[in-house]
Amino acid sequence: MRNKIRRCIVLNKSDGTDDKQIQKGLRKCGEIYNELGGVKEIAIIIPTKHQVMIQDIKNALDQVIGEGVADELSAGVIGKTKVKVEGGGYLSLWTHQTFCKAYSRGINVIVAVYPSKGILEDIDQRTENELASSTIDAVMIILASQEDEAKWIKKWNPEIINDS
């Protein structure tokens, strides 16, 4: 029988964006990746492609994954360009639109950075039925709004990632 999907949320101290918040989420994602072993693909979902070059997202990717990763991902085809990561898996970048149209069953971990309500709803819909989500092992949400945090925490009771 399939294990339950692990859900995590990085708490936001104040509404807005922060590369340290993203770094914290990516580091936790790395821990999950190592714990799971055999992960094929980690999908980072952002609202729009240009957002990967917003400084906080770019800094977090370059700091945690490796220098130039943000440039490499944003230069390629969204959802198709994959960067190999330590341990043999891949990191891919998706926008809400490409994720909805071309969702890949090979994705094991979803990391949603500053997701809109629509992205959250789409991820929730794809992962609500644990058995239908046969390849997804974990979902990491990094929100920019404390109001959205409260709603998602109430719905899923996720593992909370904070400064402690």
C-alpha positions as protocol buffer text, in pm:
chain_id: "A"
residue {
  index: 1
  type: MET
  ca { x: 0 y: 0 z: 0 }
}
residue {
  index: 2
  type: ARG
  ca { x: 119 y: 349 z: -85 }
}
residue {
  index: 3
  type: ASN
  ca { x: 237 y: 583 z: 191 }
}
residue {
  index: 4
  type: LYS
  ca { x: 46 y: 902 z: 261 }
}
residue {
  index: 5
  type: ILE
  ca { x: 173 y: 1212 z: 82 }
}
residue {
  index: 6
  type: ARG
  ca { x: 397 y: 1418 z: 308 }
}
residue {
  index: 7
  type: ARG
  ca { x: 289 y: 1782 z: 315 }
}
residue {
  index: 8
  type: CYS
  ca { x: 510 y: 2063 z: 444 }
}
residue {
  index: 9
  type: ILE
  ca { x: 474 y: 2438 z: 465 }
}
residue {
  index: 10
  type: VAL
  ca { x: 739 y: 2701 z: 527 }
}
residue {
  index: 11
  type: LEU
  ca { x: 597 y: 2962 z: 761 }
}
residue {
  index: 12
  type: ASN
  ca { x: 611 y: 3323 z: 651 }
}
residue {
  index: 13
  type: LYS
  ca { x: 698 y: 3571 z: 927 }
}
residue {
  index: 14
  type: SER
  ca { x: 536 y: 3859 z: 739 }
}
residue {
  index: 15
  type: ASP
  ca { x: 345 y: 3888 z: 417 }
}
residue {
  index: 16
  type: GLY
  ca { x: 585 y: 3916 z: 125 }
}
residue {
  index: 17
  type: THR
  ca { x: 875 y: 3732 z: -32 }
}
residue {
  index: 18
  type: ASP
  ca { x: 1213 y: 3635 z: 111 }
}
residue {
  index: 19
  type: ASP
  ca { x: 1493 y: 3424 z: -37 }
}
residue {
  index: 20
  type: LYS
  ca { x: 1574 y: 3279 z: 307 }
}
residue {
  index: 21
  type: GLN
  ca { x: 1221 y: 3140 z: 324 }
}
residue {
  index: 22
  type: ILE
  ca { x: 1271 y: 2971 z: -16 }
}
residue {
  index: 23
  type: GLN
  ca { x: 1616 y: 2843 z: 86 }
}
residue {
  index: 24
  type: LYS
  ca { x: 1464 y: 2689 z: 399 }
}
residue {
  index: 25
  type: GLY
  ca { x: 1201 y: 2515 z: 187 }
}
residue {
  index: 26
  type: LEU
  ca { x: 1454 y: 2390 z: -68 }
}
residue {
  index: 27
  type: ARG
  ca { x: 1682 y: 2256 z: 207 }
}
residue {
  index: 28
  type: LYS
  ca { x: 1390 y: 2069 z: 365 }
}
residue {
  index: 29
  type: CYS
  ca { x: 1302 y: 1938 z: 20 }
}
residue {
  index: 30
  type: GLY
  ca { x: 1661 y: 1809 z: -5 }
}
residue {
  index: 31
  type: GLU
  ca { x: 1616 y: 1625 z: 326 }
}
residue {
  index: 32
  type: ILE
  ca { x: 1293 y: 1471 z: 201 }
}
residue {
  index: 33
  type: TYR
  ca { x: 1463 y: 1378 z: -127 }
}
residue {
  index: 34
  type: ASN
  ca { x: 1740 y: 1196 z: 65 }
}
residue {
  index: 35
  type: GLU
  ca { x: 1494 y: 1024 z: 301 }
}
residue {
  index: 36
  type: LEU
  ca { x: 1281 y: 895 z: 16 }
}
residue {
  index: 37
  type: GLY
  ca { x: 1568 y: 765 z: -197 }
}
residue {
  index: 38
  type: GLY
  ca { x: 1492 y: 684 z: -558 }
}
residue {
  index: 39
  type: VAL
  ca { x: 1319 y: 1016 z: -620 }
}
residue {
  index: 40
  type: LYS
  ca { x: 1310 y: 1078 z: -993 }
}
residue {
  index: 41
  type: GLU
  ca { x: 1196 y: 1436 z: -1016 }
}
residue {
  index: 42
  type: ILE
  ca { x: 1143 y: 1741 z: -800 }
}
residue {
  index: 43
  type: ALA
  ca { x: 913 y: 1995 z: -966 }
}
residue {
  index: 44
  type: ILE
  ca { x: 935 y: 2360 z: -864 }
}
residue {
  index: 45
  type: ILE
  ca { x: 614 y: 2539 z: -953 }
}
residue {
  index: 46
  type: ILE
  ca { x: 604 y: 2917 z: -982 }
}
residue {
  index: 47
  type: PRO
  ca { x: 319 y: 3140 z: -1103 }
}
residue {
  index: 48
  type: THR
  ca { x: 497 y: 3264 z: -1420 }
}
residue {
  index: 49
  type: LYS
  ca { x: 829 y: 3194 z: -1593 }
}
residue {
  index: 50
  type: HIS
  ca { x: 974 y: 3543 z: -1540 }
}
residue {
  index: 51
  type: GLN
  ca { x: 948 y: 3489 z: -1164 }
}
residue {
  index: 52
  type: VAL
  ca { x: 1245 y: 3249 z: -1163 }
}
residue {
  index: 53
  type: MET
  ca { x: 1462 y: 3553 z: -1227 }
}
residue {
  index: 54
  type: ILE
  ca { x: 1311 y: 3751 z: -939 }
}
residue {
  index: 55
  type: GLN
  ca { x: 1610 y: 3793 z: -712 }
}
residue {
  index: 56
  type: ASP
  ca { x: 1482 y: 3599 z: -410 }
}
residue {
  index: 57
  type: ILE
  ca { x: 1392 y: 3289 z: -615 }
}
residue {
  index: 58
  type: LYS
  ca { x: 1713 y: 3308 z: -819 }
}
residue {
  index: 59
  type: ASN
  ca { x: 1927 y: 3353 z: -506 }
}
residue {
  index: 60
  type: ALA
  ca { x: 1760 y: 3062 z: -329 }
}
residue {
  index: 61
  type: LEU
  ca { x: 1807 y: 2824 z: -623 }
}
residue {
  index: 62
  type: ASP
  ca { x: 2169 y: 2927 z: -673 }
}
residue {
  index: 63
  type: GLN
  ca { x: 2250 y: 2906 z: -300 }
}
residue {
  index: 64
  type: VAL
  ca { x: 2085 y: 2571 z: -228 }
}
residue {
  index: 65
  type: ILE
  ca { x: 2103 y: 2379 z: -556 }
}
residue {
  index: 66
  type: GLY
  ca { x: 2404 y: 2538 z: -726 }
}
residue {
  index: 67
  type: GLU
  ca { x: 2526 y: 2851 z: -899 }
}
residue {
  index: 68
  type: GLY
  ca { x: 2361 y: 2901 z: -1237 }
}
residue {
  index: 69
  type: VAL
  ca { x: 2070 y: 2661 z: -1180 }
}
residue {
  index: 70
  type: ALA
  ca { x: 1809 y: 2938 z: -1204 }
}
residue {
  index: 71
  type: ASP
  ca { x: 1960 y: 3058 z: -1533 }
}
residue {
  index: 72
  type: GLU
  ca { x: 1973 y: 2705 z: -1671 }
}
residue {
  index: 73
  type: LEU
  ca { x: 1612 y: 2630 z: -1576 }
}
residue {
  index: 74
  type: SER
  ca { x: 1473 y: 2960 z: -1702 }
}
residue {
  index: 75
  type: ALA
  ca { x: 1663 y: 2938 z: -2033 }
}
residue {
  index: 76
  type: GLY
  ca { x: 1507 y: 2601 z: -2117 }
}
residue {
  index: 77
  type: VAL
  ca { x: 1157 y: 2484 z: -2197 }
}
residue {
  index: 78
  type: ILE
  ca { x: 935 y: 2507 z: -1891 }
}
residue {
  index: 79
  type: GLY
  ca { x: 838 y: 2160 z: -1766 }
}
residue {
  index: 80
  type: LYS
  ca { x: 1082 y: 1986 z: -2001 }
}
residue {
  index: 81
  type: THR
  ca { x: 1424 y: 2117 z: -1905 }
}
residue {
  index: 82
  type: LYS
  ca { x: 1565 y: 1914 z: -1619 }
}
residue {
  index: 83
  type: VAL
  ca { x: 1876 y: 1977 z: -1415 }
}
residue {
  index: 84
  type: LYS
  ca { x: 2044 y: 1669 z: -1267 }
}
residue {
  index: 85
  type: VAL
  ca { x: 2088 y: 1688 z: -891 }
}
residue {
  index: 86
  type: GLU
  ca { x: 2308 y: 1495 z: -652 }
}
residue {
  index: 87
  type: GLY
  ca { x: 2169 y: 1147 z: -597 }
}
residue {
  index: 88
  type: GLY
  ca { x: 2060 y: 1093 z: -956 }
}
residue {
  index: 89
  type: GLY
  ca { x: 1728 y: 1274 z: -961 }
}
residue {
  index: 90
  type: TYR
  ca { x: 1622 y: 1580 z: -1158 }
}
residue {
  index: 91
  type: LEU
  ca { x: 1492 y: 1925 z: -1083 }
}
residue {
  index: 92
  type: SER
  ca { x: 1240 y: 2080 z: -1321 }
}
residue {
  index: 93
  type: LEU
  ca { x: 1066 y: 2416 z: -1332 }
}
residue {
  index: 94
  type: TRP
  ca { x: 697 y: 2454 z: -1406 }
}
residue {
  index: 95
  type: THR
  ca { x: 455 y: 2744 z: -1425 }
}
residue {
  index: 96
  type: HIS
  ca { x: 95 y: 2701 z: -1319 }
}
residue {
  index: 97
  type: GLN
  ca { x: -10 y: 2692 z: -1684 }
}
residue {
  index: 98
  type: THR
  ca { x: 244 y: 2429 z: -1792 }
}
residue {
  index: 99
  type: PHE
  ca { x: 179 y: 2217 z: -1483 }
}
residue {
  index: 100
  type: CYS
  ca { x: -195 y: 2211 z: -1558 }
}
residue {
  index: 101
  type: LYS
  ca { x: -142 y: 2123 z: -1925 }
}
residue {
  index: 102
  type: ALA
  ca { x: 147 y: 1880 z: -1907 }
}
residue {
  index: 103
  type: TYR
  ca { x: 159 y: 1740 z: -1555 }
}
residue {
  index: 104
  type: SER
  ca { x: 418 y: 1463 z: -1547 }
}
residue {
  index: 105
  type: ARG
  ca { x: 345 y: 1139 z: -1364 }
}
residue {
  index: 106
  type: GLY
  ca { x: 719 y: 1107 z: -1294 }
}
residue {
  index: 107
  type: ILE
  ca { x: 716 y: 1392 z: -1042 }
}
residue {
  index: 108
  type: ASN
  ca { x: 782 y: 1272 z: -687 }
}
residue {
  index: 109
  type: VAL
  ca { x: 815 y: 1600 z: -497 }
}
residue {
  index: 110
  type: ILE
  ca { x: 630 y: 1925 z: -568 }
}
residue {
  index: 111
  type: VAL
  ca { x: 770 y: 2255 z: -438 }
}
residue {
  index: 112
  type: ALA
  ca { x: 529 y: 2545 z: -492 }
}
residue {
  index: 113
  type: VAL
  ca { x: 698 y: 2883 z: -450 }
}
residue {
  index: 114
  type: TYR
  ca { x: 459 y: 3173 z: -386 }
}
residue {
  index: 115
  type: PRO
  ca { x: 166 y: 2983 z: -536 }
}
residue {
  index: 116
  type: SER
  ca { x: -153 y: 3160 z: -630 }
}
residue {
  index: 117
  type: LYS
  ca { x: -485 y: 3027 z: -502 }
}
residue {
  index: 118
  type: GLY
  ca { x: -528 y: 2857 z: -841 }
}
residue {
  index: 119
  type: ILE
  ca { x: -197 y: 2672 z: -814 }
}
residue {
  index: 120
  type: LEU
  ca { x: -280 y: 2556 z: -460 }
}
residue {
  index: 121
  type: GLU
  ca { x: -620 y: 2433 z: -574 }
}
residue {
  index: 122
  type: ASP
  ca { x: -465 y: 2249 z: -869 }
}
residue {
  index: 123
  type: ILE
  ca { x: -200 y: 2081 z: -651 }
}
residue {
  index: 124
  type: ASP
  ca { x: -465 y: 1991 z: -394 }
}
residue {
  index: 125
  type: GLN
  ca { x: -689 y: 1845 z: -664 }
}
residue {
  index: 126
  type: ARG
  ca { x: -405 y: 1633 z: -806 }
}
residue {
  index: 127
  type: THR
  ca { x: -300 y: 1506 z: -463 }
}
residue {
  index: 128
  type: GLU
  ca { x: -631 y: 1483 z: -276 }
}
residue {
  index: 129
  type: ASN
  ca { x: -684 y: 1122 z: -372 }
}
residue {
  index: 130
  type: GLU
  ca { x: -364 y: 961 z: -244 }
}
residue {
  index: 131
  type: LEU
  ca { x: -397 y: 657 z: -472 }
}
residue {
  index: 132
  type: ALA
  ca { x: -456 y: 868 z: -784 }
}
residue {
  index: 133
  type: SER
  ca { x: -129 y: 1048 z: -711 }
}
residue {
  index: 134
  type: SER
  ca { x: 77 y: 734 z: -747 }
}
residue {
  index: 135
  type: THR
  ca { x: 414 y: 906 z: -792 }
}
residue {
  index: 136
  type: ILE
  ca { x: 384 y: 1208 z: -561 }
}
residue {
  index: 137
  type: ASP
  ca { x: 555 y: 1151 z: -225 }
}
residue {
  index: 138
  type: ALA
  ca { x: 572 y: 1506 z: -89 }
}
residue {
  index: 139
  type: VAL
  ca { x: 436 y: 1856 z: -139 }
}
residue {
  index: 140
  type: MET
  ca { x: 626 y: 2161 z: -7 }
}
residue {
  index: 141
  type: ILE
  ca { x: 445 y: 2494 z: -7 }
}
residue {
  index: 142
  type: ILE
  ca { x: 623 y: 2829 z: 35 }
}
residue {
  index: 143
  type: LEU
  ca { x: 360 y: 3101 z: 63 }
}
residue {
  index: 144
  type: ALA
  ca { x: 391 y: 3478 z: 57 }
}
residue {
  index: 145
  type: SER
  ca { x: 64 y: 3537 z: 246 }
}
residue {
  index: 146
  type: GLN
  ca { x: -11 y: 3448 z: 605 }
}
residue {
  index: 147
  type: GLU
  ca { x: -383 y: 3432 z: 523 }
}
residue {
  index: 148
  type: ASP
  ca { x: -321 y: 3156 z: 265 }
}
residue {
  index: 149
  type: GLU
  ca { x: -96 y: 2978 z: 516 }
}
residue {
  index: 150
  type: ALA
  ca { x: -373 y: 2953 z: 772 }
}
residue {
  index: 151
  type: LYS
  ca { x: -616 y: 2805 z: 520 }
}
residue {
  index: 152
  type: TRP
  ca { x: -369 y: 2546 z: 390 }
}
residue {
  index: 153
  type: ILE
  ca { x: -259 y: 2447 z: 741 }
}
residue {
  index: 154
  type: LYS
  ca { x: -622 y: 2400 z: 845 }
}
residue {
  index: 155
  type: LYS
  ca { x: -697 y: 2185 z: 539 }
}
residue {
  index: 156
  type: TRP
  ca { x: -390 y: 1956 z: 541 }
}
residue {
  index: 157
  type: ASN
  ca { x: -230 y: 1977 z: 888 }
}
residue {
  index: 158
  type: PRO
  ca { x: 115 y: 1980 z: 724 }
}
residue {
  index: 159
  type: GLU
  ca { x: 460 y: 1954 z: 879 }
}
residue {
  index: 160
  type: ILE
  ca { x: 552 y: 2311 z: 967 }
}
residue {
  index: 161
  type: ILE
  ca { x: 898 y: 2435 z: 877 }
}
residue {
  index: 162
  type: ASN
  ca { x: 1005 y: 2740 z: 1075 }
}
residue {
  index: 163
  type: ASP
  ca { x: 1318 y: 2892 z: 1228 }
}
residue {
  index: 164
  type: SER
  ca { x: 1340 y: 2658 z: 1525 }
}
